[in-house]
């Protein structure tokens, strides 16, 4: 199918009410001088209330809310959205992100001659006290690396799928790997595939806001799931993940053995610290290394 010039805004969703996000996007899209569509693909959410509330998206001009009959998985749901789209450029946005700039879509479309554009994200803390939240502490520790100038130094290693625009022709020829059904690293492998195919990634400062910080135990379970994904696909992700490189170096010198022993002996204690009121990023790092080495 030949691509028609315009912007397809694609929102993968699961158990989240994203009506505000879609409404904000639709208002901005109306001011663009190009055709647009907004498609939300709900990956068989288990929360009936969120599905019911999201149905109102269908009443907005050029917007569709599609509920999948079965769970497709993170990668396959995004590939479905790409196949469902009809316009030349695809803008992927995670449903739990927040629009920060009134010119967000216009700033992306200004770069529509590029193959791939990544806008980044910004942690929004508001007036909440989040110093006991592990996810917040972790995200804030990464903020110094979030500028476009920094990301552009290693464009394929600082690419994430929560906020990026790509030509439809590229996305359909280099799709997400459907084997990635669990949390984590489908974006890392896509970045690697883009590099292998000499597809340029342009980094810009056009962030979305991130202000949802799950409880410590929930975030730790997501982290463990992502580490299992990393372990499963480590051969393909090698060279694109710092934790994997660190653990490989430990194995070369057999220094991985103390880390494995520490996790086996102290893992439950470290986990309790991370799930408690005083989580530590140093402990978090040690826990991830030990967990991964013991897989």
C-alpha positions as CSV (number, residue, x, y, z in Angstrom):
1,X,0.0,0.0,0.0
2,X,1.4,3.4,-0.9
3,X,1.7,5.8,2.1
4,X,-0.4,9.0,2.0
5,X,1.4,12.1,3.4
6,X,0.3,12.7,6.9
7,X,0.7,11.7,10.6
8,X,-0.6,8.5,12.2
9,X,-0.5,8.9,15.9
10,X,-0.4,5.4,17.5
11,X,-1.0,4.7,21.2
12,X,-0.5,1.2,22.6
13,X,-2.5,0.8,25.8
14,X,-3.1,-1.6,28.6
15,X,-5.3,-1.0,31.7
16,X,-5.0,2.7,31.5
17,X,-7.5,5.5,30.8
18,X,-5.9,7.6,28.1
19,X,-8.8,9.9,27.1
20,X,-7.0,13.1,28.2
21,X,-3.9,12.2,26.2
22,X,-5.9,11.5,23.1
23,X,-8.0,14.6,23.6
24,X,-4.8,16.8,23.9
25,X,-3.3,15.2,20.8
26,X,-6.5,15.6,18.8
27,X,-6.7,19.3,19.6
28,X,-3.1,19.8,18.5
29,X,-3.5,17.7,15.4
30,X,-6.4,19.9,14.2
31,X,-3.9,22.8,13.9
32,X,-1.5,20.8,11.7
33,X,-1.7,21.5,7.9
34,X,-1.5,17.7,7.1
35,X,-4.0,14.8,7.4
36,X,-3.9,12.9,10.7
37,X,-5.4,10.0,12.5
38,X,-5.1,8.8,16.1
39,X,-5.4,5.0,16.8
40,X,-5.4,3.5,20.3
41,X,-4.9,-0.3,20.5
42,X,-5.9,-1.7,23.8
43,X,-4.1,-5.0,24.3
44,X,-6.9,-6.9,25.9
45,X,-7.1,-4.9,29.1
46,X,-8.4,-6.7,32.2
47,X,-9.8,-3.5,33.7
48,X,-13.4,-3.2,32.3
49,X,-13.7,0.4,33.7
50,X,-10.8,1.7,31.7
51,X,-12.1,0.1,28.5
52,X,-15.5,1.6,29.1
53,X,-14.1,5.1,29.7
54,X,-11.7,4.8,26.7
55,X,-14.7,4.1,24.4
56,X,-15.4,7.8,24.3
57,X,-12.2,8.2,22.1
58,X,-14.3,6.9,19.2
59,X,-16.4,10.0,19.3
60,X,-13.4,12.3,18.6
61,X,-12.8,13.2,14.9
62,X,-10.2,11.0,13.2
63,X,-9.8,8.9,16.3
64,X,-10.2,5.1,16.8
65,X,-10.1,3.0,20.0
66,X,-9.6,-0.7,19.2
67,X,-9.9,-3.4,21.9
68,X,-7.9,-6.5,21.0
69,X,-9.8,-9.8,21.7
70,X,-6.6,-11.4,23.1
71,X,-3.3,-10.1,24.4
72,X,-0.8,-9.5,21.6
73,X,2.2,-8.5,23.7
74,X,4.2,-5.3,23.7
75,X,5.9,-5.7,20.3
76,X,3.0,-7.3,18.4
77,X,0.6,-4.6,19.6
78,X,2.8,-1.9,18.2
79,X,3.2,-3.8,14.9
80,X,-0.6,-4.0,14.7
81,X,-0.8,-0.3,15.1
82,X,1.7,0.2,12.3
83,X,-0.2,-2.1,10.0
84,X,-3.5,-0.4,10.8
85,X,-2.1,3.1,10.1
86,X,-2.7,4.7,6.7
87,X,-0.4,7.8,6.6
88,X,3.2,8.3,5.8
89,X,4.6,9.0,9.3
90,X,4.0,7.1,12.5
91,X,4.2,8.8,15.9
92,X,4.3,6.2,18.7
93,X,3.3,7.5,22.2
94,X,2.9,5.4,25.3
95,X,-0.6,5.9,26.8
96,X,0.6,6.9,30.3
97,X,2.6,9.9,29.0
98,X,1.6,13.5,29.2
99,X,1.8,16.3,26.6
100,X,3.9,19.1,27.9
101,X,4.3,21.5,24.9
102,X,1.5,23.2,23.0
103,X,3.6,22.7,19.8
104,X,4.4,19.1,20.5
105,X,3.0,17.7,17.2
106,X,4.2,20.7,15.2
107,X,7.7,20.3,16.5
108,X,7.7,16.7,15.4
109,X,6.3,17.4,12.0
110,X,9.0,20.0,11.5
111,X,11.4,17.0,11.3
112,X,9.2,14.9,9.0
113,X,12.0,14.7,6.4
114,X,14.0,12.6,8.9
115,X,13.8,8.8,8.9
116,X,13.4,8.4,12.7
117,X,13.0,11.1,15.3
118,X,13.1,10.6,19.1
119,X,11.9,13.4,21.4
120,X,12.8,12.0,24.9
121,X,10.9,12.3,28.1
122,X,10.9,14.4,31.3
123,X,10.1,13.4,34.8
124,X,7.3,15.5,36.3
125,X,7.2,15.3,40.1
126,X,4.7,18.1,40.8
127,X,4.4,19.0,44.5
128,X,4.6,15.4,45.7
129,X,7.2,14.0,48.0
130,X,8.6,11.0,46.2
131,X,12.0,10.4,47.9
132,X,10.7,7.0,49.1
133,X,9.7,5.9,45.6
134,X,12.2,3.7,43.8
135,X,10.9,4.4,40.3
136,X,11.1,8.1,40.9
137,X,14.6,7.9,42.2
138,X,15.7,5.8,39.3
139,X,14.1,8.0,36.7
140,X,15.6,11.2,38.2
141,X,19.0,9.6,38.2
142,X,18.8,9.3,34.4
143,X,17.5,12.9,33.8
144,X,21.0,14.3,33.3
145,X,21.4,12.0,30.3
146,X,18.1,13.0,28.7
147,X,19.1,16.0,26.5
148,X,19.0,15.6,22.8
149,X,22.7,16.7,22.6
150,X,23.7,13.9,24.9
151,X,21.5,11.3,23.2
152,X,22.8,12.2,19.8
153,X,26.3,11.1,20.8
154,X,25.1,7.5,20.8
155,X,21.8,7.7,18.9
156,X,21.1,4.0,18.7
157,X,21.8,3.4,22.3
158,X,19.5,6.1,23.6
159,X,16.4,5.3,21.7
160,X,13.1,4.4,23.4
161,X,9.7,3.7,22.0
162,X,7.6,5.8,24.3
163,X,7.9,8.9,22.1
164,X,9.2,8.6,18.6
165,X,8.3,9.3,15.0
166,X,9.2,7.1,12.1
167,X,8.5,6.7,8.4
168,X,5.8,4.1,7.9
169,X,7.8,2.5,5.1
170,X,10.7,1.9,7.5
171,X,8.5,0.6,10.4
172,X,6.8,-1.9,8.1
173,X,10.1,-3.2,6.7
174,X,11.9,-3.2,10.1
175,X,9.1,-4.0,12.6
176,X,9.3,-4.8,16.3
177,X,10.4,-8.3,17.1
178,X,7.2,-10.2,18.0
179,X,9.1,-12.5,20.3
180,X,9.2,-9.7,22.8
181,X,5.9,-10.3,24.7
182,X,7.0,-9.4,28.2
183,X,8.3,-6.2,29.6
184,X,11.5,-4.6,28.4
185,X,14.1,-4.3,25.6
186,X,11.9,-4.4,22.4
187,X,13.1,-0.8,21.9
188,X,16.7,-1.7,22.3
189,X,16.6,-4.4,19.6
190,X,14.7,-2.0,17.3
191,X,17.5,0.5,17.8
192,X,20.0,-2.1,16.9
193,X,18.1,-3.1,13.8
194,X,17.9,0.5,12.7
195,X,21.7,0.8,13.1
196,X,22.3,-2.4,11.1
197,X,20.2,-1.0,8.3
198,X,21.9,2.4,8.3
199,X,18.6,4.2,9.3
200,X,19.4,7.6,10.8
201,X,17.9,8.5,14.2
202,X,17.6,12.2,14.9
203,X,17.3,13.2,18.6
204,X,15.4,16.3,19.5
205,X,14.2,18.0,22.7
206,X,10.5,17.4,22.4
207,X,9.8,15.4,25.6
208,X,6.6,13.9,26.9
209,X,5.9,14.1,30.6
210,X,6.3,11.0,32.8
211,X,4.6,11.3,36.2
212,X,3.3,7.9,37.1
213,X,5.5,6.1,39.6
214,X,4.2,2.7,40.7
215,X,4.8,1.3,44.2
216,X,8.3,-0.1,44.9
217,X,7.2,-3.7,44.8
218,X,5.5,-3.3,41.5
219,X,8.5,-1.6,40.0
220,X,10.8,-4.3,41.2
221,X,8.6,-7.0,39.7
222,X,8.7,-5.1,36.4
223,X,12.5,-4.8,36.7
224,X,12.8,-8.6,37.3
225,X,10.6,-9.2,34.3
226,X,12.8,-7.0,32.1
227,X,15.9,-8.8,33.4
228,X,14.4,-12.1,32.3
229,X,13.8,-10.6,28.9
230,X,17.4,-9.4,28.7
231,X,18.6,-12.9,29.7
232,X,16.4,-14.5,27.0
233,X,17.7,-12.2,24.2
234,X,21.2,-11.5,25.5
235,X,23.0,-12.7,22.4
236,X,21.0,-10.3,20.2
237,X,21.2,-7.4,22.7
238,X,25.0,-7.7,23.4
239,X,26.7,-4.4,22.7
240,X,23.5,-2.4,23.4
241,X,23.1,-2.8,27.1
242,X,25.5,-1.6,29.9
243,X,24.3,-4.2,32.5
244,X,24.9,-7.0,30.1
245,X,28.4,-5.7,29.2
246,X,29.2,-5.4,32.9
247,X,28.1,-8.9,33.7
248,X,30.0,-10.3,30.7
249,X,33.2,-8.7,32.1
250,X,32.5,-10.1,35.5
251,X,32.3,-13.6,34.0
252,X,35.6,-13.2,32.1
253,X,37.4,-12.7,35.4
254,X,35.2,-15.0,37.4
255,X,34.2,-12.1,39.6
256,X,30.6,-13.0,38.9
257,X,30.8,-15.7,41.5
258,X,30.8,-13.3,44.5
259,X,27.9,-11.4,43.1
260,X,25.9,-14.6,42.6
261,X,26.7,-15.7,46.1
262,X,25.7,-12.3,47.5
263,X,22.4,-12.4,45.8
264,X,21.6,-16.0,46.9
265,X,22.5,-15.1,50.5
266,X,21.2,-11.5,50.8
267,X,18.7,-11.2,47.9
268,X,15.6,-11.3,50.1
269,X,17.1,-8.7,52.4
270,X,18.1,-6.4,49.5
271,X,14.6,-6.9,48.0
272,X,13.0,-5.9,51.4
273,X,15.1,-2.7,51.4
274,X,14.1,-1.8,47.9
275,X,10.4,-2.4,48.6
276,X,10.6,-0.4,51.9
277,X,10.5,3.2,52.8
278,X,14.2,3.9,52.2
279,X,15.2,2.4,48.8
280,X,18.7,2.9,47.6
281,X,19.9,3.1,44.0
282,X,23.2,1.4,45.0
283,X,21.2,-1.5,46.4
284,X,19.0,-1.5,43.3
285,X,22.1,-1.8,41.1
286,X,23.5,-4.7,43.2
287,X,20.1,-6.5,43.2
288,X,19.9,-6.3,39.4
289,X,23.4,-7.6,38.9
290,X,22.8,-10.5,41.2
291,X,19.4,-11.3,39.9
292,X,20.6,-11.4,36.3
293,X,23.7,-13.5,37.1
294,X,21.5,-16.1,38.8
295,X,19.1,-16.6,35.9
